[in-house]
Structure formats: C-alpha cells, structure tokens
Amino acid sequence: MRLVVEEILPAALGEGLVDAVDAFCEAIAFSADECAELFEAARGAGIPVRLHADQLSDGGGAELAA
C-alpha cells in the first residue's frame, strides 16, 4: 500500500485522473489498516472514498466504515 499512497496516488492526482478512491477490504485483498492508510491520503487530498468490505469475510471493514 505504501507504493500506492506515496507514488501512484500522487501521480494520478497530478494528472487529474482521480475523482474518488475505492478500496476492497477482505482477507484476499487489503487489510483494514491498509485501507485506512489509503483513505487518509485520499481525504487529505480532498478525494471522496468508498469502501467495499466484509462481503466474503470479517476483515474489520465495518469498523473502518463506521
């Protein structure tokens, strides 16, 4: 996630390619901590966030969304 937060997101923002950030919080994808890190960076840039979580397992996404 560090690569996304520190390099990919800023580059995409600089090109005007981002209007929202989605994250998938599941055991087979990103952890709640990783999603929180991404969302913090997105919100800091004024970008809205959307979370897809706990559809397949209890990965802590509901707590993150609350």
Backbone as JSON, one array per atom type, in Angstrom:
{
  "sequence": "MRLVVEEILPAALGEGLVDAVDAFCEAIAFSADECAELFEAARGAGIPVRLHADQLSDGGGAELAA",
  "N": [[0.82, -1.19, 0.0], [2.05, 1.15, 0.54], [3.4, 1.96, -1.8], [1.22, 2.69, -3.42], [0.11, 4.82, -1.92], [2.25, 6.65, -1.65], [3.36, 7.01, -4.2], [1.77, 6.22, -6.55], [-0.91, 7.27, -6.15], [-0.38, 10.12, -5.73], [0.77, 10.71, -8.28], [-1.33, 10.08, -10.06], [-3.25, 11.89, -9.14], [-1.96, 14.27, -9.8], [-2.15, 14.18, -12.55], [-4.78, 14.58, -12.88], [-6.52, 12.41, -12.82], [-8.09, 11.24, -10.89], [-11.16, 10.92, -9.26], [-12.36, 9.77, -7.17], [-11.68, 7.37, -4.56], [-11.63, 3.94, -4.29], [-11.69, 1.08, -2.16], [-11.01, -2.33, -1.42], [-11.69, -4.24, 1.17], [-10.8, -7.08, 2.47], [-9.95, -10.47, 3.38], [-8.67, -11.57, 1.2], [-7.74, -9.4, -0.09], [-7.06, -6.09, 0.64], [-6.05, -5.11, 3.95], [-7.84, -3.77, 6.83], [-6.27, -1.82, 8.04], [-4.55, -1.11, 5.94], [-6.4, -0.06, 4.12], [-7.32, 2.1, 5.63], [-5.01, 3.68, 5.7], [-4.78, 4.37, 2.97], [-7.21, 5.75, 2.63], [-6.86, 7.91, 4.35], [-4.84, 9.32, 3.03], [-6.21, 9.93, 0.64], [-8.41, 11.46, 1.55], [-6.98, 13.57, 2.63], [-6.23, 14.8, 0.32], [-8.58, 15.75, -0.51], [-10.25, 13.98, -1.81], [-13.09, 11.94, -2.34], [-14.01, 8.84, -0.7], [-14.69, 5.31, -1.06], [-15.76, 2.27, 0.34], [-15.51, -1.19, 0.01], [-16.4, -3.89, 1.73], [-16.07, -6.71, 3.97], [-17.65, -8.55, 2.61], [-17.05, -11.13, 1.98], [-15.71, -12.11, 4.16], [-15.04, -11.47, 7.67], [-13.28, -8.81, 7.93], [-12.73, -6.55, 9.37], [-13.62, -4.32, 8.12], [-16.13, -3.12, 8.52], [-15.87, -1.74, 10.91], [-13.99, 0.13, 10.12], [-15.47, 1.58, 8.25], [-17.37, 2.73, 9.87]],
  "CA": [[0.0, 0.0, 0.0], [2.95, 2.31, 0.58], [3.61, 2.38, -3.19], [0.01, 3.37, -3.87], [-0.06, 6.08, -1.18], [3.37, 7.58, -1.82], [3.75, 7.23, -5.59], [0.72, 6.09, -7.56], [-1.98, 8.23, -5.92], [0.04, 11.49, -6.08], [0.95, 10.84, -9.73], [-2.66, 10.09, -10.67], [-3.85, 13.18, -8.78], [-1.27, 15.29, -10.59], [-2.64, 14.09, -13.93], [-6.23, 14.81, -12.89], [-7.18, 11.15, -13.16], [-8.77, 10.68, -9.72], [-12.31, 11.64, -8.73], [-12.72, 9.04, -5.95], [-10.83, 6.22, -4.27], [-12.33, 2.75, -3.8], [-10.82, 0.06, -1.59], [-11.63, -3.63, -1.17], [-11.16, -4.7, 2.46], [-11.12, -8.5, 2.64], [-8.78, -11.31, 3.63], [-7.99, -11.81, -0.08], [-7.37, -8.11, -0.69], [-6.35, -5.21, 1.56], [-6.48, -5.12, 5.35], [-8.47, -2.53, 7.29], [-5.2, -0.84, 8.27], [-4.1, -0.62, 4.63], [-7.46, 0.8, 3.58], [-7.31, 3.34, 6.41], [-3.87, 4.47, 5.22], [-5.15, 4.91, 1.66], [-8.29, 6.72, 2.81], [-6.28, 9.11, 4.97], [-4.16, 10.06, 1.95], [-7.22, 10.45, -0.29], [-9.14, 12.55, 2.22], [-6.05, 14.69, 2.72], [-6.21, 15.45, -1.0], [-9.94, 16.17, -0.83], [-10.88, 12.99, -2.69], [-14.03, 11.07, -1.63], [-13.62, 7.43, -0.63], [-15.73, 4.28, -1.0], [-15.21, 1.03, 0.88], [-16.18, -2.47, -0.23], [-15.81, -4.62, 2.86], [-16.73, -7.78, 4.71], [-18.61, -9.27, 1.77], [-16.64, -12.53, 1.96], [-15.21, -12.48, 5.48], [-14.99, -10.36, 8.62], [-11.93, -8.28, 7.87], [-12.63, -5.29, 10.08], [-14.05, -3.22, 7.28], [-17.29, -2.43, 9.08], [-15.35, -0.79, 11.9], [-13.35, 1.21, 9.37], [-16.52, 2.39, 7.64], [-18.07, 3.48, 10.93]],
  "C": [[0.87, 1.26, 0.0], [3.19, 2.85, -0.83], [2.4, 3.17, -3.71], [-0.09, 4.75, -3.23], [1.02, 7.1, -1.52], [3.7, 7.9, -3.28], [2.58, 7.25, -6.57], [-0.38, 7.13, -7.37], [-1.53, 9.66, -6.23], [0.22, 11.7, -7.59], [-0.4, 10.93, -10.44], [-3.39, 11.4, -10.36], [-3.26, 14.3, -9.63], [-1.72, 15.32, -12.04], [-4.14, 14.34, -14.03], [-7.05, 13.57, -13.17], [-8.05, 10.58, -12.04], [-9.97, 11.54, -9.34], [-12.86, 10.97, -7.48], [-11.74, 7.89, -5.78], [-11.71, 5.11, -3.7], [-11.3, 1.8, -3.21], [-11.64, -1.19, -1.28], [-10.97, -4.22, 0.06], [-11.66, -6.12, 2.72], [-9.83, -9.27, 2.9], [-7.99, -11.55, 2.35], [-7.53, -10.53, -0.75], [-6.58, -7.28, 0.31], [-6.91, -5.32, 2.96], [-7.16, -3.8, 5.69], [-7.42, -1.45, 7.52], [-4.69, -0.26, 6.95], [-5.14, 0.31, 4.01], [-7.5, 2.13, 4.32], [-6.18, 4.25, 5.96], [-4.19, 5.13, 3.87], [-6.21, 6.0, 1.8], [-7.78, 8.01, 3.43], [-5.59, 9.97, 3.91], [-5.18, 10.68, 0.99], [-7.98, 11.62, 0.32], [-8.27, 13.78, 2.36], [-5.95, 15.47, 1.42], [-7.6, 15.92, -1.42], [-10.7, 15.23, -1.74], [-11.85, 12.12, -1.88], [-13.59, 9.61, -1.7], [-14.86, 6.54, -0.58], [-15.07, 2.99, -0.53], [-16.11, -0.14, 0.52], [-15.58, -3.42, 0.79], [-16.72, -5.71, 3.39], [-17.82, -8.49, 3.92], [-18.32, -10.77, 1.8], [-16.19, -13.03, 3.31], [-15.25, -11.26, 6.38], [-13.55, -9.87, 8.68], [-11.74, -6.96, 8.59], [-13.07, -4.09, 9.28], [-15.23, -2.45, 7.83], [-16.85, -1.39, 10.1], [-14.69, 0.4, 11.21], [-14.4, 2.14, 8.78], [-17.25, 3.24, 8.66], [-17.2, 4.6, 11.38]]
}
